[in-house]
Amino acid sequence: MNIARLVIAGSLLASGYAAYAKPAAAPSGPSPQEVVAARQAGMDMAASTLILLKNASTNGAPLKSLAFPAGGMAKFAAVLPALFPESTKGLPGRAKPGVWADRAGFEAKAAEFASAAKALAAAAAAEDKPAFDAALASTGMACKGCHDTYQVPPPAKPG
């Protein structure tokens, strides 16, 4: 009888521990506000990188030295649409509602940017100056084309 009681008590303890020791919930993804902050930081870095690449090329920097920043921009460009999930619609930022209302158009503009940035990185790695200059111009135009359509202009600077 004592053994039966021990077995029952042990079973109850084990089942109680099992219920208490549930695995931790999987961490949730970033909050919508964090996604907006990440995309804004990425856009700032892409703009800075584009300026850096243009200035370095103009000043005769070896293209091989520009392959890393150009490659980083290409990686960012390739995932850009993922930084505009539906959960970020309406949050403070400069994205126009068309990003979500015209998703196909937005993704097409983002694909143009990704393609141009990829060509820019490839031209830098290949040390092909004419291709680099053409891709640099294409990348800048792709940025501008998307921003003209899907970004609220920055506030006017007091003058």
MOFEN-V664951 format. One record per residue. N is the residue number from 0. SS is DSSP state (H for helix, E for strand, L for the rest). PHI is phi in whole degrees, 0 to 359 (NA if undefined). D_FIRST is the distance of its C-alpha to the first C-alpha in whole Angstrom. Layout:
n->N ss->SS phi->PHI d_first->D_FIRST
n->N ss->SS phi->PHI d_first->D_FIRST
This chain:
n->0 ss->L phi->NA d_first->0
n->1 ss->H phi->297 d_first->4
n->2 ss->H phi->294 d_first->5
n->3 ss->H phi->298 d_first->5
n->4 ss->H phi->295 d_first->6
n->5 ss->H phi->297 d_first->9
n->6 ss->H phi->295 d_first->10
n->7 ss->H phi->295 d_first->11
n->8 ss->H phi->297 d_first->12
n->9 ss->H phi->297 d_first->14
n->10 ss->H phi->295 d_first->15
n->11 ss->H phi->295 d_first->17
n->12 ss->H phi->297 d_first->18
n->13 ss->H phi->295 d_first->20
n->14 ss->H phi->290 d_first->21
n->15 ss->H phi->295 d_first->22
n->16 ss->H phi->295 d_first->24
n->17 ss->H phi->298 d_first->26
n->18 ss->H phi->291 d_first->27
n->19 ss->H phi->285 d_first->28
n->20 ss->L phi->269 d_first->30
n->21 ss->L phi->295 d_first->32
n->22 ss->L phi->297 d_first->35
n->23 ss->L phi->298 d_first->38
n->24 ss->L phi->297 d_first->41
n->25 ss->L phi->299 d_first->43
n->26 ss->L phi->298 d_first->46
n->27 ss->L phi->282 d_first->49
n->28 ss->L phi->288 d_first->52
n->29 ss->L phi->295 d_first->55
n->30 ss->L phi->290 d_first->56
n->31 ss->H phi->304 d_first->59
n->32 ss->H phi->294 d_first->61
n->33 ss->H phi->292 d_first->60
n->34 ss->H phi->296 d_first->62
n->35 ss->H phi->299 d_first->65
n->36 ss->H phi->298 d_first->65
n->37 ss->H phi->294 d_first->64
n->38 ss->H phi->292 d_first->67
n->39 ss->H phi->295 d_first->70
n->40 ss->H phi->296 d_first->69
n->41 ss->H phi->297 d_first->69
n->42 ss->H phi->296 d_first->73
n->43 ss->H phi->299 d_first->74
n->44 ss->H phi->293 d_first->73
n->45 ss->H phi->296 d_first->75
n->46 ss->H phi->296 d_first->78
n->47 ss->H phi->297 d_first->78
n->48 ss->H phi->294 d_first->78
n->49 ss->H phi->299 d_first->80
n->50 ss->H phi->295 d_first->83
n->51 ss->H phi->301 d_first->82
n->52 ss->H phi->296 d_first->83
n->53 ss->H phi->296 d_first->86
n->54 ss->H phi->296 d_first->87
n->55 ss->H phi->296 d_first->86
n->56 ss->H phi->294 d_first->88
n->57 ss->H phi->300 d_first->91
n->58 ss->L phi->272 d_first->91
n->59 ss->L phi->82 d_first->91
n->60 ss->L phi->298 d_first->87
n->61 ss->L phi->298 d_first->86
n->62 ss->H phi->300 d_first->84
n->63 ss->H phi->304 d_first->82
n->64 ss->H phi->288 d_first->81
n->65 ss->H phi->261 d_first->80
n->66 ss->H phi->296 d_first->78
n->67 ss->H phi->294 d_first->75
n->68 ss->H phi->296 d_first->75
n->69 ss->H phi->294 d_first->77
n->70 ss->H phi->295 d_first->74
n->71 ss->H phi->297 d_first->71
n->72 ss->H phi->294 d_first->73
n->73 ss->H phi->297 d_first->73
n->74 ss->H phi->296 d_first->69
n->75 ss->H phi->298 d_first->69
n->76 ss->H phi->299 d_first->71
n->77 ss->H phi->294 d_first->69
n->78 ss->H phi->249 d_first->66
n->79 ss->H phi->309 d_first->68
n->80 ss->H phi->301 d_first->67
n->81 ss->H phi->294 d_first->64
n->82 ss->H phi->275 d_first->65
n->83 ss->L phi->235 d_first->66
n->84 ss->L phi->291 d_first->62
n->85 ss->H phi->305 d_first->63
n->86 ss->H phi->294 d_first->60
n->87 ss->H phi->262 d_first->63
n->88 ss->L phi->299 d_first->66
n->89 ss->L phi->88 d_first->67
n->90 ss->L phi->283 d_first->66
n->91 ss->L phi->303 d_first->69
n->92 ss->L phi->166 d_first->71
n->93 ss->L phi->252 d_first->74
n->94 ss->E phi->287 d_first->73
n->95 ss->L phi->281 d_first->75
n->96 ss->L phi->302 d_first->73
n->97 ss->H phi->300 d_first->74
n->98 ss->H phi->305 d_first->72
n->99 ss->H phi->265 d_first->69
n->100 ss->H phi->288 d_first->72
n->101 ss->L phi->241 d_first->74
n->102 ss->H phi->301 d_first->71
n->103 ss->H phi->297 d_first->73
n->104 ss->H phi->294 d_first->76
n->105 ss->H phi->297 d_first->74
n->106 ss->H phi->294 d_first->72
n->107 ss->H phi->294 d_first->75
n->108 ss->H phi->296 d_first->77
n->109 ss->H phi->296 d_first->74
n->110 ss->H phi->293 d_first->74
n->111 ss->H phi->297 d_first->78
n->112 ss->H phi->298 d_first->77
n->113 ss->H phi->298 d_first->74
n->114 ss->H phi->294 d_first->77
n->115 ss->H phi->295 d_first->80
n->116 ss->H phi->294 d_first->77
n->117 ss->H phi->296 d_first->76
n->118 ss->H phi->296 d_first->80
n->119 ss->H phi->297 d_first->80
n->120 ss->H phi->296 d_first->78
n->121 ss->H phi->294 d_first->79
n->122 ss->H phi->294 d_first->83
n->123 ss->H phi->295 d_first->82
n->124 ss->H phi->297 d_first->80
n->125 ss->H phi->275 d_first->83
n->126 ss->L phi->55 d_first->85
n->127 ss->L phi->255 d_first->87
n->128 ss->H phi->300 d_first->89
n->129 ss->H phi->299 d_first->91
n->130 ss->H phi->292 d_first->87
n->131 ss->H phi->297 d_first->86
n->132 ss->H phi->298 d_first->88
n->133 ss->H phi->294 d_first->88
n->134 ss->H phi->291 d_first->84
n->135 ss->H phi->297 d_first->84
n->136 ss->H phi->296 d_first->87
n->137 ss->H phi->296 d_first->85
n->138 ss->H phi->295 d_first->81
n->139 ss->H phi->298 d_first->83
n->140 ss->H phi->293 d_first->85
n->141 ss->H phi->295 d_first->81
n->142 ss->H phi->300 d_first->80
n->143 ss->H phi->299 d_first->83
n->144 ss->H phi->299 d_first->82
n->145 ss->H phi->289 d_first->79
n->146 ss->H phi->295 d_first->79
n->147 ss->H phi->301 d_first->82
n->148 ss->H phi->268 d_first->80
n->149 ss->H phi->241 d_first->77
n->150 ss->E phi->232 d_first->77
n->151 ss->L phi->291 d_first->79
n->152 ss->L phi->300 d_first->81
n->153 ss->L phi->295 d_first->81
n->154 ss->L phi->298 d_first->82
n->155 ss->L phi->296 d_first->86
n->156 ss->L phi->280 d_first->86
n->157 ss->L phi->298 d_first->89
n->158 ss->L phi->237 d_first->92
